[in-house]
Amino acid sequence: MTTAIAPSARVLCTVEAAAELLSLGRSTVYELMAAGELPFVKVGRARRIRRTDVDAFAAQLPPQPV
């Protein structure tokens, strides 16, 4: 029997999960990875993003004036 792990509790996120956590599109996440703004690791052919890197990326975004 396997138990599903909530995306917010995972150590490594898929691009889709990271996009959902950041409220961004999948293509935007790939662009951020290609630009070096969002670090990722490769596991075989798959790209995964550490949850800590997702949180750090979000934290470093400057607030926008209203």
N, C-alpha and C positions, 0 to 999 in steps of 0.2 A: 504494500500500500504506500503510495506517495502522497505527500501533502504539498499543496500549492503554496508558494512563497509570494507574498505581496511584493510588487515591483519596488516599493520604497524600502523593503528590508533586504534586498539583494546587495551583494558586494559588487558584482559586475552587472552592468545593464546592457541590453541590446540597444542598437541605435534607436529603434522604435520606442523602447521604454524610456530612454534618455530624452527623446523628443517629447514624450508625454509628460515627463517630470518637469521639463523646462517650458512646456506649453509652446513648443516650436514645431515646425514641420520637419519631417525626416530629411528632406533635401538640405535644409538649413543646418542641421546637425552634421551632415556629411561635409558641408562647406566649412563649418567651424573646425572640424577635424582636419581637413585638407590644409587649412590656413595655419594650423598649429595652435589655435586658440582653445581647443578642447582636446586634451590628451586622451589617447586610447591605447589599448593593448590588442595584439593579434593573438588569437588562440586558433591555431590552424589557419584556415582561411577567413575565419569570422573576426570581426572587429567588436570589441567590447569596451565599454567606458566604465571606469571605476565610479562607484556612487560618490566617493569623496571628491572626485574631480568634477562631477556634475554639481555638487553642492558648492565647491570652490568657485566654479565658473559663475554660478548664479550670484554668489556673494560679492564677486568683484565687479559686477555690472553697476555702472553709476545710476543713481536715481534720476529720473527725468522730471524737470519742473512742470508743474501743473498749470 
